[in-house]
């Protein structure tokens, strides 16, 4: 079966920071998709939450992504922007 890492992340910004969080995440899409090991990085919303659907070749590639210079400022801003921690679901493909 596929050894790739599949992630669905739910991001819950405070109402007053929703647009800032959304724009910050959208601003990293192009760079993220160019990263070695990134197979999919899609952003979705339901009006209150942002959702990321990601597929990575490996955990090592995801760890490199988290250390990228365009990612760390967003993680720092999350301290103020989010009403709860990011919910990260790592999935295993069954079929």
mmCIF file of the C-alpha atoms, coordinates in Angstrom:
data_MODEL
# 
_entry.id   MODEL 
# 
loop_
_atom_site.group_PDB 
_atom_site.id 
_atom_site.type_symbol 
_atom_site.label_atom_id 
_atom_site.label_alt_id 
_atom_site.label_comp_id 
_atom_site.label_asym_id 
_atom_site.label_entity_id 
_atom_site.label_seq_id 
_atom_site.pdbx_PDB_ins_code 
_atom_site.Cartn_x 
_atom_site.Cartn_y 
_atom_site.Cartn_z 
_atom_site.occupancy 
_atom_site.B_iso_or_equiv 
_atom_site.pdbx_formal_charge 
_atom_site.auth_seq_id 
_atom_site.auth_comp_id 
_atom_site.auth_asym_id 
_atom_site.auth_atom_id 
_atom_site.pdbx_PDB_model_num 
ATOM 1  C CA . UNK A 1 1  ? 0.000   0.000  0.000  1.00 0.00 ? 1  UNK A CA 1 
ATOM 2  C CA . UNK A 1 2  ? 1.000   3.620  -0.444 1.00 0.00 ? 2  UNK A CA 1 
ATOM 3  C CA . UNK A 1 3  ? 3.566   4.735  2.153  1.00 0.00 ? 3  UNK A CA 1 
ATOM 4  C CA . UNK A 1 4  ? 2.787   8.431  1.669  1.00 0.00 ? 4  UNK A CA 1 
ATOM 5  C CA . UNK A 1 5  ? 1.669   10.577 4.569  1.00 0.00 ? 5  UNK A CA 1 
ATOM 6  C CA . UNK A 1 6  ? -1.850  12.010 4.261  1.00 0.00 ? 6  UNK A CA 1 
ATOM 7  C CA . UNK A 1 7  ? -2.948  14.865 6.505  1.00 0.00 ? 7  UNK A CA 1 
ATOM 8  C CA . UNK A 1 8  ? -6.127  16.793 7.094  1.00 0.00 ? 8  UNK A CA 1 
ATOM 9  C CA . UNK A 1 9  ? -5.530  19.781 9.357  1.00 0.00 ? 9  UNK A CA 1 
ATOM 10 C CA . UNK A 1 10 ? -8.328  21.865 10.858 1.00 0.00 ? 10 UNK A CA 1 
ATOM 11 C CA . UNK A 1 11 ? -7.329  25.424 11.719 1.00 0.00 ? 11 UNK A CA 1 
ATOM 12 C CA . UNK A 1 12 ? -9.688  27.453 13.932 1.00 0.00 ? 12 UNK A CA 1 
ATOM 13 C CA . UNK A 1 13 ? -8.821  31.161 13.843 1.00 0.00 ? 13 UNK A CA 1 
ATOM 14 C CA . UNK A 1 14 ? -10.466 33.683 16.119 1.00 0.00 ? 14 UNK A CA 1 
ATOM 15 C CA . UNK A 1 15 ? -13.096 35.575 14.116 1.00 0.00 ? 15 UNK A CA 1 
ATOM 16 C CA . UNK A 1 16 ? -11.040 38.775 14.052 1.00 0.00 ? 16 UNK A CA 1 
ATOM 17 C CA . UNK A 1 17 ? -8.013  36.917 12.630 1.00 0.00 ? 17 UNK A CA 1 
ATOM 18 C CA . UNK A 1 18 ? -9.792  34.659 10.114 1.00 0.00 ? 18 UNK A CA 1 
ATOM 19 C CA . UNK A 1 19 ? -8.847  36.685 7.018  1.00 0.00 ? 19 UNK A CA 1 
ATOM 20 C CA . UNK A 1 20 ? -5.239  37.154 8.162  1.00 0.00 ? 20 UNK A CA 1 
ATOM 21 C CA . UNK A 1 21 ? -4.853  33.433 8.787  1.00 0.00 ? 21 UNK A CA 1 
ATOM 22 C CA . UNK A 1 22 ? -6.495  32.601 5.465  1.00 0.00 ? 22 UNK A CA 1 
ATOM 23 C CA . UNK A 1 23 ? -4.258  34.966 3.504  1.00 0.00 ? 23 UNK A CA 1 
ATOM 24 C CA . UNK A 1 24 ? -1.135  33.736 5.312  1.00 0.00 ? 24 UNK A CA 1 
ATOM 25 C CA . UNK A 1 25 ? -1.920  30.121 4.472  1.00 0.00 ? 25 UNK A CA 1 
ATOM 26 C CA . UNK A 1 26 ? -2.824  30.928 0.869  1.00 0.00 ? 26 UNK A CA 1 
ATOM 27 C CA . UNK A 1 27 ? 0.478   32.786 0.534  1.00 0.00 ? 27 UNK A CA 1 
ATOM 28 C CA . UNK A 1 28 ? 2.489   29.606 1.182  1.00 0.00 ? 28 UNK A CA 1 
ATOM 29 C CA . UNK A 1 29 ? 0.672   27.299 -1.248 1.00 0.00 ? 29 UNK A CA 1 
ATOM 30 C CA . UNK A 1 30 ? 2.932   27.878 -4.257 1.00 0.00 ? 30 UNK A CA 1 
ATOM 31 C CA . UNK A 1 31 ? 6.161   27.489 -2.266 1.00 0.00 ? 31 UNK A CA 1 
ATOM 32 C CA . UNK A 1 32 ? 4.848   24.419 -0.480 1.00 0.00 ? 32 UNK A CA 1 
ATOM 33 C CA . UNK A 1 33 ? 3.853   22.710 -3.726 1.00 0.00 ? 33 UNK A CA 1 
ATOM 34 C CA . UNK A 1 34 ? 7.411   23.240 -5.000 1.00 0.00 ? 34 UNK A CA 1 
ATOM 35 C CA . UNK A 1 35 ? 8.946   21.493 -2.006 1.00 0.00 ? 35 UNK A CA 1 
ATOM 36 C CA . UNK A 1 36 ? 10.566  18.152 -2.659 1.00 0.00 ? 36 UNK A CA 1 
ATOM 37 C CA . UNK A 1 37 ? 8.284   15.599 -1.076 1.00 0.00 ? 37 UNK A CA 1 
ATOM 38 C CA . UNK A 1 38 ? 5.042   17.589 -1.282 1.00 0.00 ? 38 UNK A CA 1 
ATOM 39 C CA . UNK A 1 39 ? 2.555   15.761 -3.477 1.00 0.00 ? 39 UNK A CA 1 
ATOM 40 C CA . UNK A 1 40 ? -0.599  17.720 -2.561 1.00 0.00 ? 40 UNK A CA 1 
ATOM 41 C CA . UNK A 1 41 ? -1.365  20.853 -0.563 1.00 0.00 ? 41 UNK A CA 1 
ATOM 42 C CA . UNK A 1 42 ? -4.908  22.167 -0.840 1.00 0.00 ? 42 UNK A CA 1 
ATOM 43 C CA . UNK A 1 43 ? -6.695  24.792 1.267  1.00 0.00 ? 43 UNK A CA 1 
ATOM 44 C CA . UNK A 1 44 ? -10.436 24.709 2.012  1.00 0.00 ? 44 UNK A CA 1 
ATOM 45 C CA . UNK A 1 45 ? -12.763 26.691 4.268  1.00 0.00 ? 45 UNK A CA 1 
ATOM 46 C CA . UNK A 1 46 ? -16.242 26.519 5.731  1.00 0.00 ? 46 UNK A CA 1 
ATOM 47 C CA . UNK A 1 47 ? -16.452 30.170 6.793  1.00 0.00 ? 47 UNK A CA 1 
ATOM 48 C CA . UNK A 1 48 ? -15.269 29.503 10.358 1.00 0.00 ? 48 UNK A CA 1 
ATOM 49 C CA . UNK A 1 49 ? -12.382 27.082 9.887  1.00 0.00 ? 49 UNK A CA 1 
ATOM 50 C CA . UNK A 1 50 ? -9.608  26.494 7.404  1.00 0.00 ? 50 UNK A CA 1 
ATOM 51 C CA . UNK A 1 51 ? -8.741  22.971 6.332  1.00 0.00 ? 51 UNK A CA 1 
ATOM 52 C CA . UNK A 1 52 ? -5.557  21.739 4.735  1.00 0.00 ? 52 UNK A CA 1 
ATOM 53 C CA . UNK A 1 53 ? -5.436  18.530 2.751  1.00 0.00 ? 53 UNK A CA 1 
ATOM 54 C CA . UNK A 1 54 ? -1.830  17.460 2.363  1.00 0.00 ? 54 UNK A CA 1 
ATOM 55 C CA . UNK A 1 55 ? 0.011   14.497 0.901  1.00 0.00 ? 55 UNK A CA 1 
ATOM 56 C CA . UNK A 1 56 ? 3.703   14.084 1.629  1.00 0.00 ? 56 UNK A CA 1 
ATOM 57 C CA . UNK A 1 57 ? 6.144   11.476 0.463  1.00 0.00 ? 57 UNK A CA 1 
ATOM 58 C CA . UNK A 1 58 ? 7.333   10.934 4.059  1.00 0.00 ? 58 UNK A CA 1 
ATOM 59 C CA . UNK A 1 59 ? 7.341   12.295 7.600  1.00 0.00 ? 59 UNK A CA 1 
ATOM 60 C CA . UNK A 1 60 ? 10.875  13.547 6.947  1.00 0.00 ? 60 UNK A CA 1 
ATOM 61 C CA . UNK A 1 61 ? 9.568   15.724 4.080  1.00 0.00 ? 61 UNK A CA 1 
ATOM 62 C CA . UNK A 1 62 ? 6.805   17.094 6.302  1.00 0.00 ? 62 UNK A CA 1 
ATOM 63 C CA . UNK A 1 63 ? 9.331   17.879 9.045  1.00 0.00 ? 63 UNK A CA 1 
ATOM 64 C CA . UNK A 1 64 ? 11.421  19.820 6.494  1.00 0.00 ? 64 UNK A CA 1 
ATOM 65 C CA . UNK A 1 65 ? 8.290   21.732 5.488  1.00 0.00 ? 65 UNK A CA 1 
ATOM 66 C CA . UNK A 1 66 ? 7.605   22.751 9.092  1.00 0.00 ? 66 UNK A CA 1 
ATOM 67 C CA . UNK A 1 67 ? 11.137  24.204 9.284  1.00 0.00 ? 67 UNK A CA 1 
ATOM 68 C CA . UNK A 1 68 ? 10.855  26.319 6.123  1.00 0.00 ? 68 UNK A CA 1 
ATOM 69 C CA . UNK A 1 69 ? 11.413  30.067 6.661  1.00 0.00 ? 69 UNK A CA 1 
ATOM 70 C CA . UNK A 1 70 ? 7.980   30.921 5.234  1.00 0.00 ? 70 UNK A CA 1 
ATOM 71 C CA . UNK A 1 71 ? 6.229   28.515 7.639  1.00 0.00 ? 71 UNK A CA 1 
ATOM 72 C CA . UNK A 1 72 ? 7.707   29.500 10.988 1.00 0.00 ? 72 UNK A CA 1 
ATOM 73 C CA . UNK A 1 73 ? 6.205   33.053 11.021 1.00 0.00 ? 73 UNK A CA 1 
ATOM 74 C CA . UNK A 1 74 ? 2.744   31.560 10.507 1.00 0.00 ? 74 UNK A CA 1 
ATOM 75 C CA . UNK A 1 75 ? 3.236   29.113 13.374 1.00 0.00 ? 75 UNK A CA 1 
ATOM 76 C CA . UNK A 1 76 ? 4.329   32.045 15.546 1.00 0.00 ? 76 UNK A CA 1 
ATOM 77 C CA . UNK A 1 77 ? 1.263   34.090 14.526 1.00 0.00 ? 77 UNK A CA 1 
ATOM 78 C CA . UNK A 1 78 ? -0.984  31.129 15.387 1.00 0.00 ? 78 UNK A CA 1 
ATOM 79 C CA . UNK A 1 79 ? -0.244  31.898 19.065 1.00 0.00 ? 79 UNK A CA 1 
ATOM 80 C CA . UNK A 1 80 ? -2.390  35.031 18.723 1.00 0.00 ? 80 UNK A CA 1 
ATOM 81 C CA . UNK A 1 81 ? -4.676  34.086 15.827 1.00 0.00 ? 81 UNK A CA 1 
ATOM 82 C CA . UNK A 1 82 ? -6.096  30.727 16.894 1.00 0.00 ? 82 UNK A CA 1 
ATOM 83 C CA . UNK A 1 83 ? -8.837  29.989 19.400 1.00 0.00 ? 83 UNK A CA 1 
ATOM 84 C CA . UNK A 1 84 ? -7.650  26.380 19.767 1.00 0.00 ? 84 UNK A CA 1 
ATOM 85 C CA . UNK A 1 85 ? -4.629  24.337 18.656 1.00 0.00 ? 85 UNK A CA 1 
ATOM 86 C CA . UNK A 1 86 ? -4.503  23.074 15.081 1.00 0.00 ? 86 UNK A CA 1 
ATOM 87 C CA . UNK A 1 87 ? -6.167  19.671 14.826 1.00 0.00 ? 87 UNK A CA 1 
ATOM 88 C CA . UNK A 1 88 ? -3.944  17.400 12.735 1.00 0.00 ? 88 UNK A CA 1 
ATOM 89 C CA . UNK A 1 89 ? -5.248  14.088 11.476 1.00 0.00 ? 89 UNK A CA 1 
ATOM 90 C CA . UNK A 1 90 ? -2.699  11.749 9.907  1.00 0.00 ? 90 UNK A CA 1 
ATOM 91 C CA . UNK A 1 91 ? -4.424  9.231  7.694  1.00 0.00 ? 91 UNK A CA 1 
ATOM 92 C CA . UNK A 1 92 ? -3.532  5.888  6.197  1.00 0.00 ? 92 UNK A CA 1 
ATOM 93 C CA . UNK A 1 93 ? -4.846  5.175  2.717  1.00 0.00 ? 93 UNK A CA 1 
ATOM 94 C CA . UNK A 1 94 ? -6.866  1.953  2.653  1.00 0.00 ? 94 UNK A CA 1 
ATOM 95 C CA . UNK A 1 95 ? -7.935  1.846  -0.971 1.00 0.00 ? 95 UNK A CA 1 
# 
